[in-house]
Amino acid sequence: MTALLQVTHLARHYGALRAVEDVSFDLAPGEIRALIGPNGAGKSTLFKMLMGETRPTAGTVSFEGRRITGLRPAQICRRGVGRTFQITGTWPSMTVLENVQTACLAARRRTFSLMGYARRQEVAPARALLGIVGMAEQAERPAAVLAYGDLKRLELAIALANDPKLLLMDEPTAGMAATERADLMNTVTGIARDRGMTILFTEHDMDVVFAHAESVMVLDRGRLIAHDTPDAVRADPRVQAVYLGTGLDAAALDDA
């Protein structure tokens, strides 16, 4: 099967600091993969390079066989890549519906100088997206009054407005209660399977990772040290050393 996303020898250096170093992997269409690692491992830096927010020091990123390295985030988004963030990015002064309408208008490259006119546009698609993420009943509420878990669902609806083929989710369940985390990820994986959408997400909650990811990659100090099934990654001594707290040294295990 042809890869949807191809990452080849990707690196990002800040002087002597090698935030990401020689990372290569492919993502297949429809795959749900987690990217894990301790704080400072380079996960967010890698995501920023995939989305064009940070220019790589070396390496390439290709999407559907076309190189996207060097493109701006908006250009990458238009190619079919969506993104959610650790800190939700919504418009608090707008209603839930208006937030998603705005995303739909942007996805279709339609801009209006008068918000009164814009409010009449993309209503049906926006309501449909809110229904998909379980937010239909809150459409008329201001985003500013939403609970944190609902903000995450709203952000998901906004990310889906462009009908992405690949969705990058950076810490999608951060700050949420256990039941909210499970509900959100069940929604995400259900949407992915219904649409054939590929998901790459970072996550610190191992229960979320092992319950929802079909495969798992592990970063340590900027390097990819493991990529396998959730069970195999859980049993990997290098992963246990750097992430699950055995106290062993991953570099020493590699040299053993």
Disulfide bonds with the S-S distance in Angstrom:
none
